[in-house]
Amino acid sequence: MPPVSNQYGRVDNDNNVFVNDNGTERKVGQYPGVTEAEAFAYFERKYQELEANVRILEQRVKNSADPASIEAAAEKLAKELVEPTAVGNVQELRNRVSAVTPNIEKMRAEKSEANQKAIAEAMKVRTEIAEKAKALADKDPKKTQWKVASKEMAELFEAWQASQKSGPKVPRKEADVIWKIFSHARTKFEANKRAFFAELTVVTKVARAKKSELVAKAEALVSKGADSASNYRKLLDEWKLSGRSQGKQDDALWEKFKAAGDAIYAMRKETIAKESIEFAANYEAKLAIITEAEKLDPTKDLAAAKKQLLSLQQRYEKAGKVPKEKIRETDDRMRAVEKKFKDLEQEQWRKSDPAAIERSSGMLSQLEESIAVIEKDLAAATALQDSKKTAELSKALEARRSWLEVVKQNAS
């Protein structure tokens, strides 16, 4: 049987296998107890395993795997290919491994650049998260919608964790600065939240106690009937100022308070309906009384007219209440009649007042004396043909006579 061989190696009769390594024949091993072909095939398979590892290395480079792990794999393969116990084109495998080396440095540079960009992006994301958390923590607790804000803070924490898990490894020195801001914001937020709800609990207890008191007062007013409507409205104003207590208890208290008010207003509505009928009748009665009063003539006999008016006034008061929108109409008309009587009475008193009569008589005398003097002076001025003096005295005389007429009228 001819010896088993190819361009890369051969096997002898003792199953010693040799490789042609770059022009030099080198024994790679012996495989006794099998045929020569089987011994040769064994070392060819060893070569195929090496070639498969080189192919995997090239594929990892192509897929831009981790440069450090690629470099380690390349170094390991380079050592294995120094004097491999395999039959095949060993030099080609060495060349292919050597061709990978320049790519590793390029990949390392690209990886470093990409990693820096990823770190910068991760830092940007975490900074935004920290700033949003700080804004939530710095917000006035009394103006914060805690349910919404708590959800937002939880989402920010989840986003932070996602950035840590899926993002690049950020240098601890840089990461710690932002983490402290975020952590402090979360701590402050939770502290504000606890303080707010602690205070709210106190406020709620106070408000609930106040409202329970108002409910008791409102229910007590129901027994007092429709007249307690105004007092209930005062209690309603107090209710509005008492603040809101949380939970279903507040709703239950309001239902009781409102039920009391509904009962009071129902009674008030019934009373108003009855009063409307009564007040309408009172209005018609008062109109009739006013009409009688307006027909009185105090100028003929003031004393008798006053007596009649007094009787009408007493009937007017006893007639009772009128509809609210009619009060001014009836009162104004009755006051007008009363004013007519009062004005006439004052006028008669003025004319009969002794002091007034005396003042009027004295003024009449003074005016008559003054007129006599002016007439005498006017006659003298006329005789002397003093036109200027005559004109002045004539004007003065006319004025005195006008005053005299007015005084006589007032005295009559």
C-alpha positions as CSV (number, residue, x, y, z in Angstrom):
1,M,0.0,0.0,0.0
2,P,1.4,3.4,-0.9
3,P,2.2,5.8,2.0
4,V,-0.4,8.3,3.1
5,S,0.6,11.9,2.5
6,N,-0.3,15.3,1.1
7,Q,1.4,18.6,0.6
8,Y,1.3,19.4,4.3
9,G,2.6,16.1,5.8
10,R,3.0,12.3,5.7
11,V,2.9,9.2,7.9
12,D,5.5,6.4,7.9
13,N,5.0,2.6,8.4
14,D,5.3,3.0,12.2
15,N,2.4,5.5,12.2
16,N,4.8,8.4,12.9
17,V,3.1,11.6,11.5
18,F,5.1,14.5,10.1
19,V,4.0,18.0,9.1
20,N,5.7,20.2,6.4
21,D,5.9,23.4,8.3
22,N,7.1,26.3,6.2
23,G,9.5,24.0,4.2
24,T,10.7,22.1,7.1
25,E,9.5,18.6,8.0
26,R,8.6,18.2,11.7
27,K,7.3,15.2,13.6
28,V,4.1,16.0,15.3
29,G,3.4,12.6,16.9
30,Q,2.7,8.9,16.6
31,Y,-0.7,7.1,16.6
32,P,0.0,3.3,17.0
33,G,-2.6,0.6,16.8
34,V,-4.5,2.1,13.9
35,T,-4.1,2.3,10.2
36,E,-1.7,4.8,8.7
37,A,-4.7,6.7,7.2
38,E,-6.4,6.8,10.5
39,A,-3.2,8.1,12.2
40,F,-2.8,10.8,9.5
41,A,-6.5,11.8,9.8
42,Y,-6.2,12.2,13.5
43,F,-3.6,15.0,13.2
44,E,-5.5,16.6,10.3
45,R,-8.5,16.9,12.7
46,K,-6.1,18.6,15.2
47,Y,-5.4,21.1,12.5
48,Q,-9.1,21.6,11.7
49,E,-9.7,22.4,15.4
50,L,-7.0,25.0,15.3
51,E,-8.4,26.5,12.1
52,A,-11.9,26.6,13.7
53,N,-10.5,28.6,16.6
54,V,-8.8,31.0,14.2
55,R,-12.1,31.4,12.3
56,I,-13.9,32.1,15.6
57,L,-11.3,34.7,16.4
58,E,-11.8,36.4,13.1
59,Q,-15.6,36.4,13.5
60,R,-15.2,38.0,17.0
61,V,-13.1,40.8,15.4
62,K,-15.8,41.2,12.7
63,N,-18.5,41.5,15.4
64,S,-16.5,44.0,17.4
65,A,-16.3,41.9,20.5
66,D,-14.4,42.9,23.6
67,P,-10.8,43.8,22.5
68,A,-9.2,42.5,25.7
69,S,-10.7,39.1,25.3
70,I,-9.9,39.0,21.6
71,E,-6.3,39.9,22.4
72,A,-6.1,37.2,25.0
73,A,-7.5,34.6,22.5
74,A,-5.0,35.8,19.8
75,E,-2.1,35.4,22.1
76,K,-3.2,31.9,23.2
77,L,-3.6,30.9,19.5
78,A,-0.2,32.3,18.6
79,K,1.5,30.2,21.3
80,E,-0.4,27.1,20.1
81,L,0.7,27.7,16.5
82,V,4.4,27.9,17.3
83,E,4.8,24.1,16.9
84,P,1.3,22.7,16.8
85,T,0.8,18.9,16.8
86,A,-1.4,19.1,13.7
87,V,-1.1,18.5,9.9
88,G,-2.2,21.4,7.6
89,N,-1.2,24.8,6.4
90,V,0.1,26.0,9.8
91,Q,1.7,29.1,8.4
92,E,-1.5,30.3,7.0
93,L,-3.1,30.0,10.4
94,R,-0.2,32.0,11.9
95,N,-0.6,34.7,9.2
96,R,-4.4,34.9,9.9
97,V,-3.8,35.3,13.6
98,S,-1.1,38.0,12.9
99,A,-3.5,39.8,10.7
100,V,-5.9,40.2,13.6
101,T,-3.4,42.0,15.9
102,P,-3.6,45.5,14.2
103,N,-7.4,45.3,14.3
104,I,-7.3,44.7,18.0
105,E,-5.7,48.1,18.7
106,K,-8.1,49.8,16.4
107,M,-11.0,48.1,18.2
108,R,-9.6,49.1,21.5
109,A,-9.5,52.7,20.5
110,E,-13.0,52.6,19.0
111,K,-14.2,50.8,22.1
112,S,-12.7,53.4,24.4
113,E,-14.2,56.2,22.4
114,A,-17.6,54.6,22.4
115,N,-17.3,53.8,26.1
116,Q,-16.5,57.5,26.8
117,K,-19.5,58.6,24.8
118,A,-21.7,56.1,26.6
119,I,-20.4,57.3,29.9
120,A,-21.0,60.9,29.0
121,E,-24.6,60.0,27.9
122,A,-25.1,58.0,31.1
123,M,-23.9,60.9,33.2
124,K,-26.3,63.2,31.3
125,V,-29.2,60.9,31.9
126,R,-28.3,60.5,35.6
127,T,-27.9,64.3,36.0
128,E,-31.3,64.9,34.5
129,I,-32.8,62.3,36.9
130,A,-31.1,63.9,39.9
131,E,-32.2,67.4,38.8
132,K,-35.8,66.3,38.4
133,A,-35.7,64.6,41.8
134,K,-34.3,67.7,43.4
135,A,-37.1,69.8,41.8
136,L,-39.7,67.4,43.4
137,A,-38.0,67.6,46.8
138,D,-37.7,71.4,46.7
139,K,-41.4,71.9,45.9
140,D,-43.6,73.4,48.6
141,P,-45.1,70.4,50.4
142,K,-48.5,72.2,50.7
143,K,-48.7,72.6,46.9
144,T,-47.4,69.1,46.1
145,Q,-49.8,66.5,44.7
146,W,-48.2,63.6,46.7
147,K,-49.8,60.7,44.8
148,V,-48.5,62.0,41.5
149,A,-45.2,63.2,42.9
150,S,-44.5,59.8,44.6
151,K,-45.1,58.0,41.3
152,E,-42.7,60.4,39.6
153,M,-40.0,59.9,42.2
154,A,-40.4,56.1,41.9
155,E,-40.1,56.3,38.2
156,L,-36.9,58.4,38.5
157,F,-35.4,55.7,40.8
158,E,-36.3,53.0,38.3
159,A,-34.7,55.0,35.6
160,W,-31.6,55.4,37.7
161,Q,-31.4,51.6,38.3
162,A,-31.9,51.0,34.6
163,S,-29.1,53.3,33.8
164,Q,-26.8,51.4,36.2
165,K,-27.8,48.0,34.9
166,S,-27.9,48.6,31.1
167,G,-25.5,51.5,30.8
168,P,-21.7,51.6,30.9
169,K,-19.7,51.4,34.1
170,V,-19.3,55.0,35.2
171,P,-16.1,56.0,37.2
172,R,-17.1,55.9,40.8
173,K,-15.7,59.4,41.5
174,E,-18.0,61.0,38.9
175,A,-21.0,58.7,39.7
176,D,-20.9,59.4,43.4
177,V,-21.3,63.2,42.9
178,I,-24.5,62.8,41.1
179,W,-25.7,59.9,43.3
180,K,-25.3,62.1,46.4
181,I,-27.6,64.8,44.8
182,F,-30.1,62.2,43.8
183,S,-30.0,60.4,47.2
184,H,-30.3,63.6,49.1
185,A,-33.3,64.7,47.0
186,R,-35.0,61.3,47.7
187,T,-34.3,61.6,51.4
188,K,-35.7,65.2,51.5
189,F,-38.7,64.2,49.5
190,E,-39.6,61.4,51.8
191,A,-39.0,63.6,54.9
192,N,-41.3,66.3,53.5
193,K,-43.9,63.7,52.6
194,R,-43.9,62.2,56.1
195,A,-44.0,65.7,57.7
196,F,-46.9,66.7,55.4
197,F,-49.1,63.7,56.2
198,A,-48.2,63.9,59.9
199,E,-49.4,67.5,60.0
200,L,-52.4,66.6,57.8
201,T,-53.4,64.0,60.3
202,V,-53.5,66.6,63.1
203,V,-55.4,69.0,60.9
204,T,-57.8,66.3,59.9
205,K,-58.5,65.4,63.5
206,V,-59.1,69.1,64.4
207,A,-61.4,69.6,61.3
208,R,-63.3,66.4,62.1
209,A,-63.8,67.4,65.7
210,K,-65.1,70.9,64.6
211,K,-67.4,69.3,62.0
212,S,-68.8,66.8,64.5
213,E,-69.6,69.8,66.7
214,L,-71.3,71.7,63.8
215,V,-73.3,68.6,63.0
216,A,-74.6,68.4,66.6
217,K,-75.5,72.1,66.5
218,A,-77.2,71.8,63.1
219,E,-79.3,68.8,64.3
220,A,-80.3,70.8,67.4
221,L,-81.6,73.6,65.2
222,V,-84.0,71.3,63.4
223,S,-86.2,71.2,66.5
224,K,-86.4,75.0,66.6
225,G,-88.2,75.1,63.3
226,A,-88.0,77.4,60.3
227,D,-86.8,80.4,62.2
228,S,-83.4,78.7,62.7
229,A,-82.5,79.0,58.9
230,S,-80.3,82.1,59.5
231,N,-78.5,80.3,62.4
232,Y,-77.9,77.3,60.1
233,R,-76.4,79.6,57.4
234,K,-73.9,80.8,60.1
235,L,-73.0,77.2,60.8
236,L,-72.5,76.6,57.1
237,D,-70.1,79.5,57.0
238,E,-68.2,77.9,59.9
239,W,-68.2,74.6,58.1
240,K,-66.6,76.1,55.0
241,L,-63.8,77.6,57.2
242,S,-63.2,74.4,59.2
243,G,-61.0,72.7,56.5
244,R,-61.3,69.3,54.9
245,S,-60.8,66.1,56.8
246,Q,-59.7,63.0,54.8
247,G,-61.6,59.8,54.1
248,K,-65.2,58.6,54.2
249,Q,-65.8,60.1,57.6
250,D,-65.8,63.6,56.2
251,D,-68.4,62.6,53.7
252,A,-70.6,61.0,56.4
253,L,-70.4,64.2,58.5
254,W,-71.4,66.3,55.6
255,E,-74.4,64.1,54.8
256,K,-75.6,64.6,58.4
257,F,-75.0,68.3,58.3
258,K,-76.7,68.7,55.0
259,A,-79.7,66.6,56.1
260,A,-80.2,68.9,59.0
261,G,-80.1,71.9,56.7
262,D,-82.5,70.3,54.2
263,A,-84.9,69.7,57.0
264,I,-84.7,73.3,58.2
265,Y,-85.0,74.7,54.7
266,A,-88.0,72.5,54.0
267,M,-89.8,73.9,57.1
268,R,-88.7,77.4,56.0
269,K,-90.1,76.8,52.5
270,E,-93.4,75.7,54.0
271,T,-93.5,78.7,56.3
272,I,-92.8,81.1,53.4
273,A,-95.6,79.6,51.4
274,K,-98.0,80.2,54.2
275,E,-96.6,83.7,54.8
276,S,-96.9,84.6,51.1
277,I,-100.7,84.1,51.3
278,E,-101.0,86.0,54.6
279,F,-98.7,88.8,53.5
280,A,-100.5,89.3,50.2
281,A,-103.8,89.8,52.2
282,N,-102.0,92.2,54.6
283,Y,-100.7,94.2,51.6
284,E,-104.2,94.7,50.2
285,A,-105.4,95.8,53.7
286,K,-102.6,98.3,54.1
287,L,-103.3,99.7,50.6
288,A,-106.9,100.3,51.7
289,I,-105.7,102.1,54.9
290,I,-103.2,104.2,53.0
291,T,-105.9,105.2,50.5
292,E,-108.1,106.4,53.4
293,A,-105.2,108.3,54.9
294,E,-104.3,110.0,51.6
295,K,-107.9,111.4,51.4
296,L,-107.7,113.2,54.7
297,D,-107.6,117.0,54.5
298,P,-105.8,118.5,57.5
299,T,-106.1,122.1,56.2
300,K,-109.9,122.2,57.2
301,D,-109.6,120.8,60.8
302,L,-106.1,119.7,61.7
303,A,-107.1,118.3,65.1
304,A,-109.9,116.2,63.8
305,A,-107.7,115.0,60.9
306,K,-104.9,114.1,63.2
307,K,-107.3,112.0,65.3
308,Q,-108.4,110.2,62.2
309,L,-104.8,109.7,61.0
310,L,-103.8,108.2,64.4
311,S,-106.6,105.6,64.1
312,L,-105.5,104.8,60.6
313,Q,-101.9,104.4,61.8
314,Q,-102.9,102.0,64.5
315,R,-104.8,99.9,61.9
316,Y,-101.8,100.1,59.6
317,E,-99.5,98.6,62.2
318,K,-101.9,95.9,63.1
319,A,-102.4,94.9,59.5
320,G,-99.2,92.9,59.7
321,K,-96.3,92.2,57.4
322,V,-96.4,92.6,53.6
323,P,-94.3,90.8,50.9
324,K,-90.7,92.0,51.1
325,E,-90.8,93.7,47.7
326,K,-93.9,95.7,48.8
327,I,-92.5,97.1,52.1
328,R,-90.9,100.2,50.6
329,E,-94.0,101.0,48.6
330,T,-96.5,100.9,51.5
331,D,-94.2,102.6,54.0
332,D,-93.2,105.4,51.6
333,R,-96.9,106.2,50.9
334,M,-97.8,106.2,54.6
335,R,-94.7,108.3,55.5
336,A,-95.8,110.8,52.8
337,V,-99.2,111.3,54.5
338,E,-97.6,111.7,57.9
339,K,-95.1,114.3,56.5
340,K,-98.0,116.3,55.1
341,F,-99.6,116.5,58.5
342,K,-96.3,117.3,60.2
343,D,-95.5,120.1,57.7
344,L,-98.9,121.7,58.2
345,E,-98.6,121.5,61.9
346,Q,-95.2,123.2,61.9
347,E,-96.5,125.9,59.6
348,Q,-99.4,126.7,61.9
349,W,-97.2,126.7,65.0
350,R,-94.8,129.1,63.3
351,K,-97.7,131.5,62.6
352,S,-99.1,131.2,66.1
353,D,-95.7,131.4,67.9
354,P,-95.8,134.6,70.1
355,A,-92.1,135.1,69.6
356,A,-92.4,134.8,65.9
357,I,-95.4,137.2,65.9
358,E,-93.4,139.7,67.9
359,R,-90.4,139.4,65.6
360,S,-92.7,139.9,62.6
361,S,-94.5,143.0,64.1
362,G,-91.1,144.5,65.0
363,M,-89.9,144.0,61.5
364,L,-93.1,145.5,60.0
365,S,-92.7,148.6,62.1
366,Q,-89.0,149.0,61.2
367,L,-89.8,148.6,57.5
368,E,-92.7,151.1,57.6
369,E,-90.6,153.6,59.4
370,S,-87.8,153.1,56.9
371,I,-90.2,153.5,54.0
372,A,-91.5,156.8,55.5
373,V,-88.0,158.2,55.8
374,I,-87.1,157.2,52.2
375,E,-90.3,158.7,50.8
376,K,-89.5,162.0,52.6
377,D,-85.9,162.0,51.3
378,L,-87.2,161.1,47.8
379,A,-89.6,164.1,47.8
380,A,-86.7,166.4,48.8
381,A,-84.4,165.0,46.1
382,T,-87.1,165.4,43.5
383,A,-87.7,169.0,44.5
384,L,-84.0,169.7,44.1
385,Q,-84.0,167.9,40.8
386,D,-81.2,165.6,41.9
387,S,-81.6,162.8,39.4
388,K,-78.9,160.6,40.8
389,K,-80.2,160.8,44.4
390,T,-83.7,160.3,43.1
391,A,-82.8,157.1,41.3
392,E,-81.0,155.6,44.3
393,L,-83.9,156.4,46.7
394,S,-86.5,155.1,44.3
395,K,-84.6,151.8,44.0
396,A,-84.2,151.6,47.9
397,L,-87.9,152.4,48.3
398,E,-89.0,149.7,45.9
399,A,-86.8,147.1,47.8
400,R,-88.3,148.1,51.2
401,R,-91.8,147.8,49.9
402,S,-91.1,144.3,48.5
403,W,-89.7,143.2,51.9
404,L,-92.7,144.6,53.6
405,E,-95.0,142.6,51.4
406,V,-93.2,139.4,52.2
407,V,-93.3,140.0,56.0
408,K,-97.0,140.7,55.8
409,Q,-97.6,137.4,53.9
410,N,-95.6,135.4,56.5
411,A,-97.5,137.0,59.3
412,S,-100.9,136.3,57.9
